Structure formats: C-alpha cells, structure tokens
Amino acid sequence: MSSARAELPFLAVGVSDRIEFGMAAAANMVEVAALVGDALIAKGHVVLTQEGGMVTEAGARFLTELGADLRPKSRRTRIFCRACLDWSERRHHVAGLVGAEILRRCLELGWLARESGTRAVRITSAGAAGLRDAFGVELDCTVTHPRKSA
C-alpha cells in the first residue's frame, strides 16, 4: 500500500466505483475526478497527503504527454497540487492547477462534456475509451433510466 493511500481515504477503482453513463446520462464531475485521482495515485503519478500534494517526475511526463499544461498561468498564487475532499461525495480528488488542467484536457479531448447549468459532466463514448486508456478507469457502459411513479 502506498503512503498516500495510508494517509488519505481514497477508494480503489473497482466494480462498486463504476459510473453508469451514456449519451444522455450525466455523472457528477467530482466522482469522475475521484476515480482519476485514485488512478494517478495508484500509478505513482501523484502523491497526496494531509499537508498537500505533488506530481512525481513520471507524473509530470504522463500529464504533459496527455496535453496538460503544468506551468503557472499567471502571477497569482494558485496551489499547484493538493487533495480536496468534496463535501457531497466524501471523496478526495486532485485539486489545484493539476486538477484544473486534467479537467480542461478531458473537456478539450471531448471525453467529458459539461451539462448546462450544473456541476455535472456527461461522459462521451470517446471519453469512456480515453479515460480507460489514459488512466485505467473502467466505466460501466449501461444507461439507467429512473422508474416513473405510477
């Protein structure tokens, strides 16, 4: 077990963590971010602790090859990399410039699409393949439809 997993309660990517999606289904951005963060930690690309976070050399290469721009964007001080616990999901994800760049790149690649007026993102069919290939995140490809009350 890595020291980052021992210090923060990240969940392993597995069957119970799969996101149901489809062309019309939306997934909460935080849940997707948590799965990607878990994968980055498991592969040794990111180390997150209670005090902050860092991108390893291998992680910098990986994220740069993915198309993330890890250079500071302005003179304003922005946290580079840290864990963020989402209050609604009670799961950690990678925050700061690193998290923002991963999201930007996933949107740019068409892997994720924003749902108008919400924090939700739609995972595209290209996104399912891209997230699997890049991060090793397996997503359930079924679409669920809520039952209508009689």
N, C-alpha and C positions, 0 to 999 in steps of 0.2 A: 504494500500500500504506500503511495507517495505521501510525503509530508503535507502537501497541500490538501489532500483528501482527509488526512487525520485532523487538520486544523479547522476545516470548514465543512459543513454538512452538505456536500454536493451529492447528488443522486447519480448512480450509474445509469448509462443509457441502456435501456432494455425494453422488453415487451411492454411492461407497465408504463413506460415513459413515452410510448409512441403517440404521435399526434395524428388524429384522423383528419384527412384533408381531401380536397377535391377541387374542381374548378369553382364551385360555389361555396365551399366550406372555408371558414376563416379560423386561424389559430392565433392565440394571444402571442404577441411578439416576445413577451418575457419567457414563455415556455420554450419557444424556439431558441432563444438566446441561452437559456439554461442548458439545453441539450448540446448546443455548440460549445459552450464553455466547458461542460463536462468532457467533451471530446478533446478540446485543446489541452486540458489538464492531463488527461489520460495519455496523450501522445507526448507530453513533456514540452509543449509549446508555450504554456503559460503556467506561472506559479502564483497562486493567490493565498494570502494569509490574512489574519485579522488586521495586520498593520498596513497592508497594501498589496500590490501585485507587480509582477514583472514579466516581460516577454523574454524567453530564452533566445540564444543565437539561432537555434533551429527554428524556433517560433517566428522570429523576425524574417528568416528566409522564407518560411512557409507562407506567412501572411503577405509578404511582398510579392511572392510568385502568384498568390491569389489576386493581387491587384490592390491590396490595402496600402494606403499612404500613411506611414507611421511618423512622418515629420510633423512637428507642431505647425498648426495652420496660422497662428497669429502670435502677437507678443503677449496676449492674455495668457495667464497661467491656467492651464487645463490639466487635470490629473491625467496621466498617461495611461495607467492601467490599475484597476482595483476591482475587488469583488463588490457587488451591490446586491443586497437582499431585497427582493421585491416583496412588498408587504402583502400583496394579494395572493401570490403564488407560494410564498415562503420558500423560495428557491433562489440561489445565487446565480448571477450571470456576470460576464466580463463587462465592466463599465469603463468610462473614460474615453480617451481618444481611440484606443484599440477597439472597444466595443462599437463605437460610432462608425469606425472605418469598416468593420466587418458587416454591419448593417448596411452601410452605404453601398458596399460592393455587392452584397446579395441583392439589393434592390436594382443596382445598375445591371447586373447579370440577368435580371428577370427571374431570379429564383424566388423572390418574395415580391408581393405587390401590396401596397397599402390599401386598406379598406377605408373609404372616405368617412371622415368624422369620428374615427375610433382609433384606439391603440392597436387594433388587430391588424394582422397581415395575412394575406392569402398566400399559401404555398403553391406555386405553379407546378405543372408536371416537370418542367425543366428544373425547378427548384428541388424537387424530390431527388432527382438524379444527381444534381450538383451538390446538395448537402450530403448525400451518401458518398459520392466520390471524393469530395474535398475533406469532409470531416468524419466520415464513417457513421453518420447519423442515419439510422433506418427509420423511415416513416411508414405508417400504415396507409395504404392507398385506397382505403374504402371511404365512402361518404356516408355519414349517418344523417338521417332525417328525423327531426323530432316528431313524436306522435301528436296528432291533433286531438284535443279533448273533445269528447262527444257531447 
